[in-house]
Amino acid sequence: GGTGGGGGGGGEGTPRPPATPLRTTRGASREVSRTPCEPMEVEPGLTEEAAPCISRDERQANDTKPPLNRRELRSLRGFTSDLSGLNVDFSDLAGQVERAGPDGDMRWGEESDVPEDVYGVAIVTIAKDITELIMRLRIGAPLKLSLIRIGVALAMMAVNLVLQFGLVHYTRFYIANSSVRLVQSHFKHFRAHVYDVTGEVNSAKWQQYPFQDEICSIAMTERVFCYTILFLWTLTILNEVRTAQRIYTTVSSLPRCTLASDMLAFQDCIQFEGRCCIVGLTRLARIALYLLVLLPKFAISFFLLHIGSRWLISGTFSDMILNSLALGFVIEIDDLLFMTVLPHGMQNQVRNTKFFVAEPKVQHLHEVDKRHIQGYKRTGCYMFFGLAYLFIYMRYMQSVLPPDLEEVRKLCFGYLEKAQSPLCRKLGVFDATNAQQCYPFGIETE
């Protein structure tokens, strides 16, 4: 009788388990009494023992969304394209967010990050710090912090431009040109001593040629390897170009405003600090971004693409890989200065500043698809440009060696096969005899 009473009303029978706090979607917790597990529908592929065990109270507490009706399920499974009337937020799928404007009004639009490098510091200085300085002057707030930020940002930008353009110049004058002249001298000597006056290869002269190693180690003799490394270097530069192109597109899309204070929309309650969106640009600020940020970034990228391509194809196989890594160091100077020189507070200021371009809220699925398709089109254009540059440069633009070195590659095939084969094999612990024969002690005398 006690057991039955306990099961029915919680009397003197088996005591109910203690209440367990459950977390709701808003972050608060409330007490929900646990009851014995109820039978559940077992999904295909799961046994009844492996199915999750959950009580009715837990089911009701953890359900944050109502169950889908038949029409929503048909749409989810792709049986219908009619999405009218469904509770679907297409703006989230399109990457749109809702942010406060300069006057506190809420707007829908696309938010993008400011690059976390010295160029990003320059963007924040032009659009935010100078505007903040003007606002502080208007209300009589302290100016020391704003002046320090502006001074440090301008100094870092100047140091970055001097280092990047200086290294590009020195790389071209002291390294790339000398490397090109050296490989051209080797190739000129090779043609003069191995070929006949009629342009035919003299096999006997090639066998006795003393500089076979210098000729056969030229990276341009192996077209697949050379094109692969050069294509990877082109992709590295295209990454920088694409970053600059995104900044240009965003800056061009921001509306023009008359007052400097209308450029910023602070998202937190505290003024001048915290999250901030750049929602517009004055004419002077837009010109400053074009001249001080975008123009140097595009110029560095294209100079490095040309000088780096010329230097890479003039080296040996190993030099081509090592030189590409050295060139990447020039690109990363702005990131290095940002991470090592600037204080943590200034880095956080760049991370908390975003571009925000207001636009109508996306209401339909085809608008979401259109945005994603445009991204794939841009990716395709960049890939086409990279491949086209690779072919045009190697066939028509490079001035290092003749584009067709197939005959040299055939001459070097036998030499490289012999020169690159190891002198010894099987030199483990159990092959001491082979090691003695391969590396004998002393010098044999007659």
SVG drawing of the C-alpha trace seen along z (x, -y; Angstrom):
<svg xmlns="http://www.w3.org/2000/svg" viewBox="-2 -73 103 80">
<polyline fill="none" stroke="black" stroke-width="0.4" points="0.0,0.0 2.9,-2.3 4.5,-1.8 1.3,-2.4 0.6,-5.5 4.1,-6.8 3.8,-6.3 0.5,-8.1 0.8,-11.0 4.2,-11.1 3.2,-9.9 5.1,-7.4 6.4,-5.4 9.6,-5.9 10.7,-9.5 10.8,-11.8 14.3,-12.7 15.5,-16.2 14.9,-19.1 17.6,-19.9 18.3,-23.5 18.0,-23.8 19.4,-26.6 17.0,-28.5 17.7,-30.5 17.9,-33.8 20.7,-32.6 18.5,-32.2 18.0,-28.9 14.9,-27.6 14.1,-24.5 12.5,-21.6 11.6,-18.4 12.9,-15.3 10.4,-12.5 11.2,-9.0 12.0,-8.8 9.2,-8.5 9.2,-6.3 10.6,-8.2 10.6,-7.6 13.8,-5.8 15.5,-7.2 16.5,-4.8 19.9,-3.2 19.6,-3.5 18.5,-0.9 16.1,-1.7 18.9,-1.6 21.0,-4.1 18.1,-6.5 18.4,-9.7 16.4,-9.5 14.5,-12.7 11.6,-13.5 8.5,-15.4 9.5,-18.4 12.9,-18.5 11.5,-18.3 9.2,-21.3 12.0,-23.3 14.6,-22.7 12.4,-23.3 13.1,-26.8 11.2,-26.6 7.8,-25.2 7.7,-22.0 7.7,-22.5 4.5,-22.0 4.1,-20.0 4.6,-22.9 7.8,-24.0 9.1,-20.4 8.4,-20.2 10.3,-23.4 13.2,-22.3 13.6,-19.0 13.5,-20.7 10.0,-19.6 8.8,-23.1 10.3,-26.5 7.3,-28.5 8.7,-30.2 6.0,-32.8 4.5,-33.1 7.3,-31.1 9.3,-32.4 12.6,-32.7 15.2,-35.4 16.8,-35.9 18.9,-38.8 20.9,-36.4 21.5,-34.1 22.7,-37.1 25.2,-38.2 23.2,-41.3 23.2,-42.8 21.2,-45.4 23.2,-48.3 22.5,-51.7 23.1,-54.8 24.6,-58.1 21.2,-59.3 20.4,-56.0 18.0,-54.7 18.4,-51.0 19.5,-50.1 20.0,-46.9 23.2,-46.5 26.4,-44.7 29.2,-44.9 32.9,-44.2 36.1,-44.2 38.8,-46.8 42.1,-44.9 44.2,-44.2 47.5,-45.8 49.1,-49.2 46.7,-50.1 43.8,-49.3 45.3,-51.6 45.5,-54.4 41.8,-53.8 40.7,-54.1 42.8,-57.2 41.4,-58.9 37.8,-58.0 37.5,-57.7 40.4,-59.3 40.4,-62.6 36.6,-62.8 36.9,-61.9 39.4,-64.7 37.0,-67.2 34.1,-66.0 36.3,-66.2 37.2,-69.8 33.5,-70.6 32.5,-69.3 35.7,-70.2 36.9,-66.7 40.6,-65.8 42.6,-65.7 45.8,-63.9 44.7,-60.3 43.4,-61.3 46.6,-63.2 48.8,-60.3 46.7,-57.8 46.9,-60.1 50.6,-60.6 51.5,-57.0 49.3,-55.9 50.9,-58.4 54.4,-57.4 53.6,-53.7 52.2,-54.3 55.3,-56.3 57.6,-53.6 55.6,-50.9 55.8,-52.7 59.5,-53.4 60.2,-49.7 58.0,-48.2 59.0,-50.5 62.6,-50.5 62.8,-46.7 61.1,-46.5 63.7,-48.9 66.7,-47.1 65.4,-43.8 65.1,-44.9 68.5,-46.8 70.8,-44.5 69.2,-41.1 66.9,-40.6 69.0,-42.3 72.2,-40.5 70.4,-37.2 69.1,-37.8 72.5,-38.8 74.1,-35.7 71.7,-33.2 71.9,-35.1 75.7,-34.9 75.6,-31.1 73.1,-30.6 75.1,-32.7 78.2,-30.7 76.3,-27.5 75.0,-28.4 78.4,-29.6 80.2,-26.4 77.7,-23.6 75.8,-24.7 77.2,-24.9 77.0,-28.0 73.9,-26.4 72.0,-26.2 72.5,-22.4 73.5,-20.8 77.0,-19.1 76.6,-16.1 80.3,-15.7 80.7,-19.3 77.9,-18.8 79.5,-15.7 82.7,-17.7 81.0,-21.0 82.3,-21.9 79.2,-23.9 76.5,-21.3 75.3,-21.7 74.8,-25.5 72.7,-25.0 70.7,-22.1 69.8,-23.7 68.0,-26.7 64.4,-26.5 63.0,-27.6 64.3,-24.4 61.5,-22.5 58.3,-24.2 55.9,-22.5 57.9,-23.3 58.5,-26.9 54.9,-27.5 53.7,-26.0 55.8,-28.2 55.1,-31.3 51.4,-30.6 51.5,-30.3 53.4,-33.6 50.7,-35.1 48.0,-33.9 49.9,-35.4 49.8,-38.8 46.2,-38.4 45.3,-37.9 46.7,-41.3 45.0,-42.8 41.7,-41.3 42.0,-42.7 42.6,-46.2 39.8,-45.7 37.3,-44.9 38.4,-48.0 38.0,-50.1 34.5,-48.7 33.4,-49.4 34.9,-52.9 33.2,-53.7 29.9,-52.3 29.7,-54.4 27.4,-57.4 28.8,-60.9 28.2,-63.1 28.8,-66.7 29.7,-66.6 32.5,-64.5 30.4,-63.4 28.0,-61.7 30.7,-59.3 30.6,-57.3 27.9,-55.3 28.9,-54.2 27.2,-50.9 27.9,-51.0 26.6,-53.4 30.1,-54.9 31.1,-57.5 34.4,-57.4 35.2,-53.8 33.8,-50.3 32.3,-49.1 32.0,-51.7 30.8,-51.6 32.0,-53.7 28.7,-54.5 29.7,-57.4 32.6,-59.5 33.2,-63.1 34.8,-64.0 38.2,-64.8 38.2,-61.5 37.4,-59.5 40.3,-61.1 42.6,-60.6 41.7,-56.8 42.3,-56.6 45.7,-58.3 47.2,-57.0 45.8,-53.5 44.6,-52.1 47.1,-53.6 50.2,-52.4 48.6,-49.0 47.9,-48.5 51.3,-49.9 53.2,-47.6 51.3,-44.6 51.9,-45.2 55.6,-46.1 56.2,-42.9 54.3,-40.9 56.6,-42.1 59.9,-42.2 59.2,-38.9 58.3,-37.1 61.5,-38.2 63.6,-37.2 62.0,-33.8 62.4,-32.5 66.0,-33.5 67.0,-31.2 67.7,-27.6 65.1,-25.0 65.9,-25.5 66.3,-29.3 62.9,-29.6 61.2,-28.3 63.4,-30.1 63.1,-33.4 59.3,-33.2 59.4,-32.9 61.7,-35.9 59.4,-38.0 56.5,-37.1 58.3,-38.7 58.0,-42.1 54.2,-41.7 53.9,-40.9 55.8,-44.0 52.5,-45.8 51.2,-42.8 54.5,-42.6 54.4,-46.3 50.8,-46.0 51.4,-42.9 54.7,-43.9 54.9,-47.7 51.4,-49.0 50.0,-48.8 47.2,-46.3 44.6,-49.1 45.2,-50.4 44.9,-46.9 41.5,-46.5 40.4,-49.8 41.0,-48.5 39.2,-45.3 36.2,-47.1 35.8,-49.4 33.8,-48.1 32.6,-49.3 28.8,-49.4 27.1,-49.9 23.3,-50.4 21.1,-48.7 17.5,-47.4 16.8,-44.3 17.0,-41.1 13.5,-39.7 13.7,-36.8 15.8,-33.7 16.8,-34.7 18.5,-37.8 20.6,-35.5 21.5,-33.3 22.5,-36.4 24.9,-37.6 26.6,-34.2 26.8,-33.9 28.5,-37.3 31.1,-36.1 31.8,-33.1 32.0,-35.3 34.7,-37.5 36.6,-34.4 36.5,-33.1 37.7,-36.4 40.7,-36.4 41.6,-32.8 41.3,-33.7 43.5,-36.7 46.1,-34.6 46.3,-32.0 46.2,-34.6 49.1,-36.5 51.1,-33.4 50.8,-32.5 51.3,-36.0 54.2,-36.8 56.1,-33.6 55.5,-33.7 55.6,-37.4 56.7,-39.6 59.6,-38.0 63.1,-39.1 65.3,-36.5 65.7,-33.6 64.0,-32.3 60.6,-30.9 61.2,-27.6 63.9,-25.6 62.7,-22.1 65.9,-21.1 67.9,-22.1 65.6,-20.1 66.2,-17.0 70.0,-17.5 69.8,-17.8 67.6,-14.8 70.3,-12.2 72.7,-14.4 70.3,-15.1 69.3,-11.5 72.9,-10.6 73.9,-13.6 70.9,-13.4 71.0,-9.6 72.4,-8.9 75.9,-7.5 74.9,-4.9 71.8,-3.0 70.9,-0.8 73.1,-2.3 71.2,-1.0 72.6,0.8 72.4,4.2 74.2,2.9 77.6,2.0 79.3,3.6 77.7,1.3 78.7,-1.7 82.3,-0.6 82.3,-0.1 80.6,-3.4 82.6,-5.5 86.1,-3.8 88.7,-5.1 91.8,-6.7 92.9,-7.3 93.7,-4.5 97.3,-4.6 98.9,-2.5"/>
</svg>
